[in-house]
Amino acid sequence: MSSGTPVRAAERAAGLTSAVRLIAALLLTAVTGAFVLATNRDLQMSCTPHGMLSLQFADSADCSRLVMQNWAGQCADTEAQRAQHGCAAAGAPDAAQLRVEARPPETRLRTARQTLWADFAFMTAYSIFLWMLCTRATATLVGVSRRVGQAAIYAAPLAGLADVSENIAHLMFLAAGSDGPGEALFAWAHYSVLLKWGLISLVAAFLAAAALRLLVRWAQPAEERR
């Protein structure tokens, strides 16, 4: 009995330390994510309503160039141009978008760079947080579920690396100036975006399934839990 007590105490201490680290990673993710969202609002014009996401999900190099040109000027492209290049249609600007459009172009381009650099901190935080969540969830699983969890553990940092690749490409978009990205550079960014969101979707699906399994276990009588 006495020999087991120190072991249980060590296990409780290890569990507490793990929980503290997880909470710290969550708080860091929230703080860095809030900063990225705040800077991203200063890129939301009527022709780029989602800010940096409008660049991320551009369907072609021409559409990416239009996004960059709009940040470097005004929303001067026509609906025909946007449709031709596969860009989302621009809506009527609201008050916040009008304030962004009234700012000097240099300010918007500087904000785009700040958003991308801040995103490096955010991607580091969220990939560590997701990795820790997946590790904790996988430890409770067996069989096929455990193998899926192990895949999710690897997917979390890989999503962060894909985000790094995407941001480097977008920084090169900004460095290219009015010429915008070429086809090769656009493909680099585009496939990095697809890989990142694909991996994040895998992790999110696994964590949702693990959370549902935990809820089902809690709903069972104590003697039926495994």
C-alpha positions as CSV (number, residue, x, y, z in Angstrom):
1,M,0.0,0.0,0.0
2,S,2.7,2.4,1.0
3,S,4.8,1.5,-2.1
4,G,1.9,2.3,-4.3
5,T,1.3,5.7,-2.8
6,P,4.5,7.4,-4.1
7,V,3.7,6.0,-7.6
8,R,0.2,7.4,-7.6
9,A,1.6,10.7,-6.4
10,A,4.1,10.8,-9.2
11,E,1.4,9.9,-11.7
12,R,-0.8,12.7,-10.4
13,A,2.1,15.2,-10.6
14,A,2.9,14.1,-14.1
15,G,-0.8,14.5,-15.1
16,L,-0.9,18.0,-13.5
17,T,2.3,19.0,-15.3
18,S,0.8,17.8,-18.6
19,A,-2.4,19.6,-18.0
20,V,-0.5,22.9,-17.2
21,R,1.5,22.5,-20.5
22,L,-1.7,21.9,-22.4
23,I,-3.4,25.0,-21.0
24,A,-0.3,27.1,-21.6
25,A,-0.3,25.9,-25.3
26,L,-4.0,26.8,-25.5
27,L,-3.5,30.3,-24.1
28,L,-0.5,30.9,-26.5
29,T,-2.6,29.7,-29.4
30,A,-5.5,32.0,-28.4
31,V,-3.2,35.1,-27.9
32,T,-1.3,34.7,-31.2
33,G,-4.5,33.8,-33.1
34,A,-6.2,36.9,-31.7
35,F,-3.3,39.0,-33.0
36,V,-3.4,37.5,-36.4
37,L,-7.2,38.0,-36.6
38,A,-6.8,41.7,-35.5
39,T,-4.2,42.4,-38.2
40,N,-6.2,40.5,-40.8
41,R,-9.1,42.8,-40.3
42,D,-7.0,45.6,-41.8
43,L,-6.8,43.7,-45.1
44,Q,-10.5,43.2,-45.5
45,M,-11.6,45.3,-48.4
46,S,-14.8,44.8,-50.4
47,C,-12.7,43.0,-53.1
48,T,-10.7,41.0,-50.5
49,P,-13.5,40.4,-47.9
50,H,-11.6,37.7,-46.0
51,G,-8.3,39.4,-45.9
52,M,-5.4,37.0,-46.0
53,L,-7.8,34.1,-46.6
54,S,-8.7,35.8,-49.9
55,L,-5.1,35.3,-50.9
56,Q,-4.9,31.7,-49.5
57,F,-7.9,30.5,-51.4
58,A,-7.3,32.3,-54.7
59,D,-7.9,29.8,-57.5
60,S,-5.2,31.0,-59.9
61,A,-2.1,33.1,-60.2
62,D,-4.1,35.8,-61.9
63,C,-6.5,35.9,-59.0
64,S,-3.6,36.2,-56.6
65,R,-2.2,39.1,-58.6
66,L,-5.5,40.8,-58.4
67,V,-5.5,40.5,-54.6
68,M,-2.0,41.9,-54.4
69,Q,-2.9,44.7,-56.8
70,N,-6.0,45.6,-54.7
71,W,-3.9,45.8,-51.5
72,A,-1.4,47.9,-53.4
73,G,-4.1,50.2,-54.8
74,Q,-7.9,50.2,-54.7
75,C,-10.7,47.8,-55.6
76,A,-10.5,48.8,-59.3
77,D,-11.0,45.4,-60.9
78,T,-14.3,44.7,-62.5
79,E,-16.6,41.7,-61.9
80,A,-15.8,40.5,-65.4
81,Q,-12.1,40.4,-64.5
82,R,-12.8,38.6,-61.2
83,A,-15.0,36.0,-62.9
84,Q,-12.4,35.5,-65.6
85,H,-9.6,34.8,-63.1
86,G,-11.7,32.7,-60.8
87,C,-11.9,35.3,-58.0
88,A,-14.8,35.6,-55.6
89,A,-17.3,38.3,-56.4
90,A,-16.9,41.6,-54.6
91,G,-19.9,42.8,-52.5
92,A,-20.9,46.3,-51.5
93,P,-18.3,47.6,-48.9
94,D,-19.4,48.0,-45.3
95,A,-18.1,50.7,-43.0
96,A,-15.2,48.7,-41.8
97,Q,-14.1,47.8,-45.4
98,L,-14.4,51.5,-46.4
99,R,-12.0,52.4,-43.6
100,V,-9.5,49.9,-44.8
101,E,-9.9,51.0,-48.4
102,A,-9.2,54.6,-47.3
103,R,-5.8,53.7,-45.9
104,P,-2.6,54.3,-47.9
105,P,-1.7,51.2,-50.0
106,E,1.7,51.1,-48.3
107,T,-0.1,50.6,-45.0
108,R,-2.1,47.6,-46.3
109,L,1.0,45.9,-47.7
110,R,2.9,46.5,-44.4
111,T,-0.1,45.0,-42.6
112,A,0.0,41.9,-44.9
113,R,3.6,41.3,-44.1
114,Q,2.9,41.8,-40.3
115,T,0.1,39.3,-40.6
116,L,2.3,36.7,-42.2
117,W,5.1,37.1,-39.7
118,A,2.7,37.0,-36.8
119,D,1.2,33.8,-38.3
120,F,4.6,32.1,-37.8
121,A,4.0,32.4,-34.0
122,F,0.4,31.2,-34.4
123,M,1.2,28.2,-36.5
124,T,3.9,27.1,-33.9
125,A,1.4,27.5,-31.1
126,Y,-1.5,25.7,-32.7
127,S,0.6,22.8,-34.0
128,I,2.0,22.2,-30.6
129,F,-1.4,22.4,-29.0
130,L,-3.0,20.0,-31.5
131,W,0.0,17.6,-31.1
132,M,-0.5,17.6,-27.3
133,L,-4.3,17.1,-27.7
134,C,-3.8,14.2,-30.1
135,T,-1.1,12.6,-27.9
136,R,-3.4,12.7,-24.9
137,A,-6.4,11.3,-26.8
138,T,-4.4,8.5,-28.5
139,A,-3.0,7.3,-25.1
140,T,-6.6,6.2,-24.2
141,L,-7.2,4.2,-27.5
142,V,-6.4,0.7,-28.8
143,G,-6.4,-1.0,-32.1
144,V,-7.4,0.8,-35.3
145,S,-8.4,3.9,-33.3
146,R,-5.0,4.1,-31.8
147,R,-3.3,3.9,-35.2
148,V,-5.5,6.7,-36.5
149,G,-4.5,8.8,-33.4
150,Q,-0.9,8.1,-34.1
151,A,-1.4,9.4,-37.7
152,A,-3.1,12.5,-36.2
153,I,-0.1,13.1,-33.9
154,Y,2.2,13.3,-36.9
155,A,-0.4,15.4,-38.9
156,A,-0.4,18.2,-36.4
157,P,3.3,19.3,-36.7
158,L,3.1,18.6,-40.5
159,A,0.2,21.0,-40.8
160,G,2.4,23.6,-39.1
161,L,5.3,22.9,-41.6
162,A,2.8,23.3,-44.5
163,D,1.8,26.6,-43.0
164,V,5.4,27.7,-42.9
165,S,5.8,26.7,-46.6
166,E,2.6,28.7,-47.4
167,N,3.7,31.8,-45.6
168,I,7.2,31.8,-47.2
169,A,5.5,31.6,-50.6
170,H,3.1,34.5,-49.7
171,L,6.0,36.6,-48.5
172,M,7.5,36.1,-51.9
173,F,4.2,37.2,-53.4
174,L,4.6,40.5,-51.6
175,A,8.3,40.8,-52.6
176,A,7.3,40.3,-56.3
177,G,5.4,43.6,-56.3
178,S,2.9,44.5,-58.9
179,D,4.0,41.6,-61.1
180,G,2.6,39.2,-58.6
181,P,3.4,35.5,-58.4
182,G,4.3,33.3,-61.4
183,E,2.6,30.0,-62.0
184,A,5.3,28.0,-60.2
185,L,5.2,30.3,-57.1
186,F,1.4,30.2,-57.1
187,A,1.4,26.4,-57.3
188,W,3.8,26.2,-54.3
189,A,1.5,28.4,-52.2
190,H,-1.7,26.7,-53.4
191,Y,-0.6,23.1,-52.7
192,S,0.8,24.2,-49.3
193,V,-2.6,25.6,-48.4
194,L,-4.4,22.4,-49.5
195,L,-1.9,20.3,-47.6
196,K,-2.3,22.4,-44.4
197,W,-6.1,22.4,-44.4
198,G,-6.2,18.7,-45.3
199,L,-4.0,17.8,-42.3
200,I,-5.9,20.1,-40.0
201,S,-9.2,18.5,-41.2
202,L,-7.8,15.1,-40.3
203,V,-6.7,16.2,-36.9
204,A,-10.1,17.9,-36.2
205,A,-12.0,14.8,-37.3
206,F,-9.9,12.6,-35.0
207,L,-10.3,14.9,-32.0
208,A,-14.1,15.2,-32.6
209,A,-14.4,11.4,-32.7
210,A,-12.2,11.1,-29.6
211,A,-14.4,13.7,-27.8
212,L,-17.6,11.9,-28.8
213,R,-16.2,8.6,-27.6
214,L,-15.3,10.2,-24.2
215,L,-18.8,11.6,-23.9
216,V,-20.4,8.2,-24.7
217,R,-18.2,6.6,-22.0
218,W,-19.2,9.2,-19.4
219,A,-22.9,8.6,-20.2
220,Q,-22.5,4.9,-19.4
221,P,-22.9,3.4,-16.0
222,A,-19.5,3.2,-14.1
223,E,-19.5,-0.7,-14.2
224,E,-19.8,-0.7,-18.0
225,R,-16.9,1.6,-18.8
226,R,-13.8,0.2,-20.3
